[in-house]
Amino acid sequence: MALDERSTGPVEASADPAARPEGTPVPARRGPRSLPPWARITLLAVLAAGFAAAYLTYDVTGNVAYVIERRSTVVLTMVVVAFAGAVSTVLFHTVTDNRILTPSIMGMEALFTLVQTSLVFVFGIAGLNMFPPAVEFLAQTALMLLFAVLLFQRLFTGGIGSLHLTLLVGIVFGVLFGSLSQLMRRLLTPDEFTALQSRLFARLTRADPELLPWVAAAVVLVAVYVWRMHRVMDVVALGRESAVNLGVDHRRVALQTLMIVALLTAASTALVGPMTFFGFMAATLAYQLAGSHEHRHVMPVAFLIGMCALVGGQFFLEHLLGHAGTLSVVIEFTGGALFLYFLLRKAAR
């Protein structure tokens, strides 16, 4: 029974679409693809846990305690990298209102490459190991954060134009750092160049176990803070004008979010090396699979997709394909192809 047109109550769905009053929304069809967001998160969590359990226990021989300890370190590294890469990209997309950009566009990964290249160029191969791992990690993270602070504090003034200017300056610095790195690499000896290349590819299975607890603790603190502000991020996603009209201090929230993105990107890059398209891949797939635009759903889905990609990919490459390739190369190729696909699709519209 339909109510009067002036009534604000619900209108009973009619079997005939033509008989439905104008303006009445068409009820969504329920089916396997209409799972609620939390059900999707649960399924992804079970899948990620299954990949982790398979990687930890598959074909364990010899010194079982040593193998489990080593694999646990690899899994924890991937959990940290998955959260840092996926969540930082989702937050970056929200603040910039652009789902094509990635945090690496700010030039921090190029700065990491420049630092590593400079060490080899000045000190030779010994420069890669001249500092303890903890000191090197803290120094690189601090340097990348300092770069982000100087970039955002000097250029971010609250207007949408200044945000685009900040991103443009980040791109210019990234190109500058990359050009300097290439110039120095051309002057290296073959042995120095080979040693440097091993540092410039993400090394997910060779992270320092002594650094992981500290990095994981920092990521947990960031995760708690990000989760507490997920409702604010939902408002920011509506756009600057809408967020300001709804009482959100857009300048302050955007600056805080960009600093969180910088911290996560710097920590992940300093720990395992640059992974340019990993976060983009996880975030883009999360937008398609989360079933919701709310950050409380998108961020966990992005994190779990990233974890499935890393742990599942490492399991297949290492145990089923006999180390037939490097996971970081596969991830970057897949993420780069996905990036080009969405970029061309957006340009065609």
Number of C-alpha atoms within 10 A of each C-alpha: 7 13 11 9 10 6 9 8 10 9 16 12 16 14 8 7 11 8 9 16 13 9 6 12 10 10 9 7 8 8 7 7 10 12 13 13 19 16 13 18 24 14 14 20 19 14 17 22 17 15 22 25 14 15 24 20 13 11 9 13 10 8 8 11 10 12 15 15 13 15 16 17 21 24 23 19 28 25 22 23 30 26 26 27 31 31 30 29 31 26 25 22 20 21 23 21 15 10 19 15 17 23 26 23 19 23 24 27 26 23 24 24 24 22 16 18 27 18 17 21 21 12 11 18 19 13 17 20 11 11 12 9 16 14 10 16 21 16 14 21 24 16 17 24 22 13 17 21 16 11 17 20 11 9 16 20 15 15 12 15 10 14 20 14 14 20 21 14 17 22 18 15 19 21 16 16 21 18 14 17 21 14 12 16 20 11 11 18 12 11 10 19 19 12 15 23 13 11 16 19 17 23 19 21 16 13 20 16 15 11 15 17 14 12 18 17 12 15 21 14 10 17 15 10 12 21 15 12 14 17 14 17 24 16 19 24 20 14 16 22 12 14 18 15 10 11 9 17 15 23 17 12 16 22 19 13 20 21 17 22 24 26 22 28 29 28 27 26 27 22 28 22 22 25 24 21 23 26 29 31 25 28 28 22 16 25 19 12 18 24 20 15 15 17 23 20 21 25 28 22 31 31 30 26 25 30 28 25 21 25 28 20 18 26 21 16 17 16 14 11 11 10 13 11 12 16 24 22 13 14 20 20 14 14 21 16 14 17 20 12 12 14 14 11 10 10 8 7 5
